[in-house]
């Protein structure tokens, strides 16, 4: 038979075993929940990356659409057709023409020659590569004029460079009156 001391010891051993089993079961559950949380975090990071990728793709396609619209309206570029490609070097060489007697010599090296060349270059007006119109350079005789000249030149530049073309918009005249075409004045 068992004495009361042995029964108590056996009771404490059973309680200790039950507590140990509960700790092991709880640690497995905690580990399982922690694994689920880590998996959810990984999925969240993957979804954030996918969202960023899709946003980038959307912005890229939107800018492609905008570029295509600008191309159709402003620049008039077209994709090359099959007939525009050359078959080889011989066909490329056949496109070359002999220079005429009045043709200028090809530019081999850019260099500044002297004050005479600079004077003739200064007299030739600069032209816009897009529209071909004369470009006004910002230069002023006095410091007071510098701001006005720069503002006029920058305004003209912004109007020319803008993808949105207002109907016959012009910069205001220097006399204080706005010069607008088509108003019947």
C-alpha positions as CSV (number, residue, x, y, z in Angstrom):
1,X,0.0,0.0,0.0
2,X,0.9,3.6,-0.5
3,X,1.5,5.9,2.2
4,X,0.2,9.5,2.2
5,X,3.7,10.9,1.4
6,X,4.1,8.6,-1.5
7,X,0.6,9.5,-2.7
8,X,1.4,13.2,-2.5
9,X,4.6,12.7,-4.4
10,X,2.8,10.8,-7.0
11,X,0.1,13.5,-7.2
12,X,2.8,16.2,-7.6
13,X,4.5,14.2,-10.3
14,X,1.2,13.8,-12.2
15,X,0.5,17.6,-11.9
16,X,4.0,18.3,-13.0
17,X,3.6,16.0,-16.0
18,X,0.3,17.6,-16.9
19,X,1.9,21.1,-16.7
20,X,4.8,19.9,-18.8
21,X,2.4,18.5,-21.4
22,X,0.4,21.8,-21.4
23,X,3.6,23.8,-21.9
24,X,4.7,21.6,-24.8
25,X,1.2,21.8,-26.4
26,X,1.1,25.6,-26.0
27,X,4.6,26.0,-27.4
28,X,3.6,24.0,-30.5
29,X,0.5,26.2,-30.8
30,X,2.6,29.4,-30.4
31,X,5.1,28.2,-32.9
32,X,2.2,27.4,-35.4
33,X,0.7,30.9,-34.9
34,X,4.1,32.5,-35.3
35,X,4.6,30.6,-38.5
36,X,1.2,31.7,-39.8
37,X,2.1,35.4,-38.9
38,X,5.4,35.1,-40.7
39,X,3.7,33.6,-43.7
40,X,1.1,36.4,-43.7
41,X,3.9,39.0,-43.5
42,X,5.6,37.4,-46.5
43,X,2.4,37.4,-48.4
44,X,1.8,41.0,-47.5
45,X,5.3,41.9,-48.7
46,X,4.8,40.0,-51.9
47,X,1.4,41.8,-52.5
48,X,3.1,45.2,-51.8
49,X,5.7,44.4,-54.4
50,X,3.1,43.3,-56.9
51,X,1.1,46.4,-56.2
52,X,4.2,48.5,-56.8
53,X,5.0,46.6,-60.0
54,X,1.4,47.1,-61.2
55,X,1.5,50.8,-60.4
56,X,4.7,51.2,-62.3
57,X,3.2,49.3,-65.3
58,X,0.1,51.5,-65.2
59,X,2.2,54.7,-65.1
60,X,4.4,53.4,-67.9
61,X,1.4,52.5,-70.1
62,X,-0.2,55.9,-69.3
63,X,2.9,57.7,-70.3
64,X,3.1,55.6,-73.5
65,X,-0.4,56.7,-74.3
66,X,0.5,60.3,-73.6
67,X,3.6,60.0,-75.8
68,X,1.5,58.5,-78.5
69,X,-1.0,61.3,-78.4
70,X,1.8,63.9,-78.4
71,X,3.4,62.0,-81.3
72,X,0.2,62.1,-83.3
73,X,-0.5,65.8,-82.6
74,X,2.9,67.4,-82.3
75,X,5.7,65.5,-83.9
76,X,4.1,63.3,-86.5
77,X,6.5,60.5,-86.1
78,X,5.6,57.1,-87.5
79,X,7.0,53.6,-87.0
80,X,9.4,52.5,-89.7
81,X,7.8,50.4,-92.5
82,X,9.4,47.3,-93.9
83,X,10.4,49.1,-97.1
84,X,12.5,51.6,-95.1
85,X,15.0,49.0,-93.9
86,X,18.2,48.4,-95.9
87,X,19.3,44.9,-97.0
88,X,23.0,45.6,-96.5
89,X,26.0,47.9,-96.7
90,X,25.9,48.1,-100.5
91,X,22.3,49.4,-100.4
92,X,23.4,52.0,-97.8
93,X,26.4,53.0,-100.0
94,X,24.1,53.4,-103.0
95,X,22.1,56.1,-101.1
96,X,25.1,58.4,-100.9
97,X,25.3,61.2,-103.4
98,X,28.2,63.1,-104.9
99,X,28.4,66.5,-103.4
100,X,27.6,69.4,-105.7
101,X,30.0,72.2,-106.6
102,X,28.3,74.7,-104.2
103,X,27.9,72.2,-101.3
104,X,29.7,73.1,-98.1
105,X,32.5,70.9,-96.9
106,X,31.4,68.4,-94.3
107,X,32.1,69.3,-90.7
108,X,35.0,67.2,-89.4
109,X,35.9,69.0,-86.2
110,X,34.1,71.9,-84.5
111,X,36.5,74.8,-83.7
112,X,36.3,78.6,-83.2
113,X,38.3,80.3,-85.8
114,X,38.5,84.0,-85.0
115,X,36.6,87.1,-84.4
116,X,35.4,87.3,-88.0
117,X,33.7,83.8,-87.8
118,X,32.2,84.8,-84.4
119,X,30.8,88.1,-85.9
120,X,29.1,86.2,-88.8
121,X,27.7,83.6,-86.4
122,X,26.4,86.3,-84.1
123,X,24.4,87.9,-86.9
124,X,22.8,84.6,-88.0
125,X,19.5,84.1,-86.0
126,X,19.1,81.0,-83.9
127,X,16.2,78.9,-85.0
128,X,14.0,76.4,-83.1
129,X,14.6,72.8,-84.2
130,X,10.9,72.0,-83.7
131,X,9.1,75.0,-85.4
132,X,11.9,76.6,-87.4
133,X,11.0,80.0,-86.0
134,X,13.6,82.5,-84.7
135,X,14.6,82.1,-81.1
136,X,15.0,85.2,-78.9
137,X,18.0,85.0,-76.7
138,X,17.9,86.6,-73.3
139,X,20.4,89.5,-73.4
140,X,20.0,93.0,-72.0
141,X,21.9,96.2,-72.1
142,X,21.2,97.2,-68.5
143,X,20.4,95.2,-65.4
144,X,16.8,96.7,-65.3
145,X,16.1,95.3,-68.8
146,X,17.5,91.9,-67.9
147,X,14.5,90.7,-66.0
148,X,12.0,91.8,-68.7
149,X,14.0,90.3,-71.5
150,X,14.5,87.0,-69.7
151,X,10.8,86.9,-68.8
152,X,9.8,87.5,-72.4
153,X,12.3,84.9,-73.8
154,X,11.3,82.3,-71.2
155,X,7.6,82.9,-71.8
156,X,8.1,82.4,-75.5
157,X,10.1,79.2,-74.8
158,X,7.3,77.9,-72.5
159,X,4.6,78.6,-75.1
160,X,6.7,76.8,-77.8
161,X,7.6,73.9,-75.6
162,X,4.2,73.3,-74.2
163,X,2.4,70.2,-75.5
164,X,-0.9,72.0,-75.2
165,X,-1.3,74.6,-77.9
166,X,-3.6,77.4,-77.1
167,X,-5.4,79.0,-80.0
168,X,-3.1,81.8,-81.3
169,X,-1.7,82.7,-77.9
170,X,1.0,85.4,-77.9
171,X,3.0,87.1,-75.2
172,X,1.8,90.6,-74.2
173,X,3.3,93.5,-76.1
174,X,5.8,95.7,-74.2
175,X,3.5,98.8,-74.4
176,X,1.2,97.3,-71.8
177,X,-1.5,96.2,-74.2
178,X,-2.1,92.6,-74.8
179,X,-1.7,91.6,-78.5
180,X,-4.2,88.9,-79.3
181,X,-4.8,87.8,-82.8
182,X,-8.4,87.4,-84.0
183,X,-10.0,89.9,-81.6
184,X,-11.0,92.3,-84.4
185,X,-8.9,95.2,-83.2
